[in-house]
Amino acid sequence: MGTSGVMSNICGFMGGGTRQSHDELAQIGSRVASGPVSLRTRRRSPPGSFFPNGAAWGTMPTARRSRVRIDDILARLPARHREALRWYADHAGSTQPWPNSIHGPEGVTPLVSEGKAIYKPKWSRYALSVRQNLRGPYADGDPIVRDDGTWQYRYFQENENVGARDKEFTNRGLLECLRDRVPVGVLRQVSPKPKSRYKIWGLAFVVRWDSGYFFLEGIGPAGPVRPCGPSGAIELLAEEREEQIRAEEVTFDIKNILDARIRVVAQIVRRRGQPEFRRRLLEAYQFRCAVTGFDAVEALEAAHITPYRGPDSNRVENGLLLRADVHTLFDIGLLAVDAKSMRVLVASALSATMYAELKGKPLKVPAVAALRPSREALQQHREWARL
């Protein structure tokens, strides 16, 4: 699988006001497998998210965060919506022809829409189901199943124009599901017409939207669910990168070492940031990391607070000068900055590491006010990181 193949399956959970670009995620992913950050241990959940007993995910004991009861999830929904989603839960893992409508006191309730792959019924502000067709027009990903039966899935919005997302009522329905943590049914076509059949994946929470994709976190057969944090993209990318490396493994050959070193140097140069942007940050921050005060210039990188979207993003107020490892933590949402106090925030996943010492440290900002980081950008990044 080439770089484009890896990028096509990124599960980036990029809600909030900022979004990571595919290039940035690729750069992070290329380093993360051998870097200091352990992805497998990061199972943070978004604060304030729905849990059956009313508690927030962030306040639940670890042993209870990973398991939910379908009945408890559905109990808060109107009967018509509840019964439709119950069908998806009951048939999860099965292969079905076109799902029949179900009948109840409120009338006939279709489970899918023939005209729209995202079914948002008129009687609800929420989307009810998402369907992926063979040879469909959108670049949806394949679900990636974990050992515990949970799964991740990226599903492209209706309308290829990413900026037109909110014009489509179907997309707005999925955004409502994201906001209120209402699950949707998921089915994927596995055989074409005239005898179409669909695999019923069951229920999934919409956990993020980014760059046209809704990212879904599927509930496992026994009830486990893993609401993704920002590192979900990196976790998935790292796994796919490992697969790519295994596929490319060849017998050791000393002749290959030079090429490998050239690639490593190229990655470092890209990661440091655009030369002019980095130079201006180095001068503004007096050649020291904004978080640690580290002064080895060779290890300092130009970090964008809001992701790079062309030359206009390369403004000093949209940047931080960070040590390479701190840059990685910032980019995957394990470290952020409180925009009011301008102090460093560190994720609980790092509480048992030396990085915990950074918590509460004041951000070292440029002496010139016009060059200081944008508080609005820092707040958006914090919301994205959910710290």
N, C-alpha and C positions, 0 to 999 in steps of 0.2 A: 504494500500500500504506500503510495507516495504522499507528499505533504498535503496535496489537495484531498486525498482520501481520508487522511487523519482529520483534516479540518471539517470535512463534511459530516462527521459524526460527533462533533463537540457537543456535550451537554452543558451549556453555560447557563447558570441560573442568575440572570442579570436583571433583577427588578430594580425598583427605585429610579433615581434620576440619571444614573450613569451606566455605561455599557462597555464591556471589554471587546476590543476588536479581535477578529480571528488571528491576525498577525501577532498581536500581543500575547494571546493565549498560546499560540504555537511557540513563541519564544520562551514563555514560562514553562510550558510542558517539556521543552527540550532539555531543561535543566532540572526539573523537579524530581525526576526519578532518582537522581544521585545526590540531590541537595539535602539541606538540613531539615526540611519540612516533611513530616510523615503524614501522607494523605489518608492512609487507612484508619488513623485514629481520630480523624476529624468527622464527627457526627453531630455538629451543632445544628440546632433547630431554631427557626425564626421566633423571636420573642413575640408573645401575644397571639400566637396561632391557636386555633381551636383545638381543644382536647375534650373528650366526653364529660369530664367532671368540672369543666369550666376553667381549669387551670391553664396557664400558658405553657407552651412547649419548654420555654426557657426555665420554668420553675419545677418541671417534673423530674423525679428521680430518674437517674440514667436507666435503670432496669425497666422503667415503665414507658419511657419515651418511644420505644421501638414497636409497641404493640397497641392496636386499637380494635375496638369491637365495631363491626359493620353496623349492627343495630343501633349502637349509640351515635354513630356518625349520622345515620339517616333519620334518627328520631326527631331532630329539630326541623325537618323539612315537611312541607305539606304532603298529604297522603298520596296525591297523584305523582308528585316528583319522587317520593320515597319508594313507591312500588316500581316505578320505571328503573331506578337505580338498583333496586333489589334484584331485578331480573339480571342485570349485568353481573352483580356479585354472585348470584346463584349459578350462572352459566360460565363463570370464568374458567378459562382453559379449554373450553369446548369449541368445536367447529360447527357452524350453523349455516343454513341458507339465510336468505334475507330475513331478519328478525320480524316476526309478526307483531302487530300492535297488541297492547294489552287492554282489557276492558275493566272498568271500575265505576264507582258511583259518579265520578265526574265525566264519564264518557270514554271514548276511545282515545288511547294515548299511544301514538307512534313512538318507537324506540330510536328510529333513525329518520333522516330526511332523504328523499330521493334526489332532491335538487341541490342540497347543500351537504358538504362533507361534515361541517360543523352544524349539529342540530340544536337550534335555539328555539324552543317552542314559544308560541305567542303568549301562553298563559304563565310564563315565568321570565324573570329577568336574567336567569342563569342559562347557560348552555347545558344540554342534557348529555350529549355524546359527541365523540369525534370519530370519524371513519377515514381510514387510509385505503385508497383504491390502487390496484395494480395499474401501472402506467398512468398514474395521476400526474397533474401538471406541476405539483409542488415537490420540493426536495425534502420530504420528510425522512427522518432517520429510522433505523431499525431499533426496536426496544432492546435494551441491554439488561439481561437478567443476572441478578446476583445469586450467591449461594443460598441465601435465606428466602429466596422467592420474590423479593422486591425487585422492581425494575425501573429503569429510567427511559424516557422516550421524549424525543423532540419532534414537535409537530408544527409545520409552517402555517401561519395565519392565512385567512382568506384575503386575497389581493396581493399580487406580487410586489406592489409598491409598498415598501415598509412604512413610509410616511403616511400612507392612507389607512393604516390599521383601524383607527376609530371610526372610519366612515362605514364600516361593515357591522351590522347588528350582531352577526355571528361572533366576530372578534370581541365585541363589547360584552357579549354573554360569557365568554371565557374569562375576560378580565373581572367580571363580577364573581365568577367562581374563585379566581385567584384572591380577590379581596376578602371574601367571606369564607374561604376554605370549604367550598362545596365541591364534592368530587364529581367527576364525569365518567360516563361509560366509554370504553375504548374498544374498537373492533377494527380489524385489518383484513382486507380481502386477500384470500390465499389461492383462489382459483377463478378464472375469468368466466364471462358469460359464454354460453347461455346457462351454464349451471354454476353460477357464482356461489362461492362459499366464503365465510368469514370466520376468522379466529376471534373469539371473544376474550379479550385480555382482562376484563373485569373493570374495577374502579381505580381511578387515579386522581390525585390532587394536582391542580395546576399550581406550580410553585414559583415560576418566574416567566418573564417574557424578555427576549433580547433579540434585536436585529431581525425581526420577523418571525422568530420561533417562540412558541409556547413550550415550556419544559414541564413535563409531567412526571410525577413520582408515583409509581404503581404500588398498590397494596398487595402484599403477599398472600398466599393461600390461607395461612394461619393467622392473618391479621397484622403482621409486622408492616411498618411503613417508615420510610426514611425521608422526612422532608429535607430537601437539599438546601445547603447554604451556598455561598459563593464558590466554595471549592469544588462543587460538583463538576464544573467544567474541567477543572484541572485533574480531578480524580479520573474522569472518563478519558481525558486526553492522555494521561499518563499510562492508563491501561492499554489504550490503542497504540501508544508509542512503544510499549513493551512488546506488543504483538508485531509491530513493524520491525523492531530490532531483531526479534527472533526469526522473522521471515528473511531478514537480510544477512543473518549470521553466515559467515564463511570461515573457512580454515584460516588460522592466523597466518598472515603474510606481512613480513617486515616492509614490503613495498607499499602496503596500504597505509602505513603510519603517517607519512607525510600528508596524504590527502585528508586523513582524519584530523590532523593538527590544523590544517588550513580551515576545515569546517568549524572547528572549535573557535579559532580566532575570529572567523566571520560572525559566529553567533555572539561572541563577546562584544564585538564592535556594534552589531545591531542592537544589542541589549543596552549598551551604554547610552544610546539615544542619538538623535541627529546631532552632528558635531557642533553646529552653531548654537542649538538649543542647550546642549550640555555645557558649552563654554560659558554662556550667559548665566546658567545656574551656578556653575563653579565660582564665577566672580561674585554673584549676588550672595551666595552662602559662604563666601570666603574659604572655599575649598574644604568645607567640612560637612559631614552628613547632618542633615537637619534633625535627626532623631538621636543619633549616638555621639555626634561630635567627631566621629572617626575622620582622620585626615589623610589617609593613603589615597591619593587621587586616582591611582590605577583601579581601585575597587569602588569608586563612586560612580553612580549612574543617574541619568536624567529620567526621573519618573513623572509621568503625566498623572495628574489628579483625576481629571476626566479623560477618557481614552482618546488616543490620537485619531483625529478625523481630518487630517490634512494640515497644511502650514498654519492655519489659524489656531490650531491647538497648541502650537509651539510658542506660547506666551509664558513668560517667567512666572506670572501669577497663577498659571495652570500647571506649575511644576514644583517638584521637590527634589532636592539633591539627596540621594539616599545611598547608603552602602548596599552592595549587591544583594545580600541576603535579606536585608530589611525591605528592599524594593520588592523582592518576591513576596514577602509576607503582606506588604501593602497591596500588591496586585491581586492576591487571592483572598483578601478580606480577613486576614488574621490580625491585621494591624490597621488602625485608622487614627484620626485626629478629631478631638472634640472641637467643633468650630467656635464655640463660645469661650472656653477656657484656653484653647490652643494647647491642650495637653494630649499626650499619646494614650490611645486606648489599645488594649491587648486582649485578644480572644481568650476565653477560658481554656480552650484547647492547648494553649501555651503556658498555662499556669504552673506546670511542673517543669518548665524549661528555664534556661537562663534568660530567655526573652521576656519573662515575667517582670524582670527588673526594669524594663522600659515603661511599664505602666505608670501613668501619672507624670512622666517627665515632660517638662515644657518643650514645645517645639522651638527649635532654634531658627529664627526667621531673619531675613535680610534687614539691615539697618535702614535701608530706603523703603519707605512705606509703600510706594508704588510697585515694588518688586515682591512684596509679601504675598503668600498664597491666598487665593480667593477663599473666603469663608463659605461662600455659597457652594463652591466646588467641593470643599472639604466636607460640608454637610451632606451633599449628595453622595459622596463616596462612603461616608459613615452609614447612611441609610442603606446603600447597596450592600455593605459588609454586615449590616445588622448588628452593630456593636453599640 
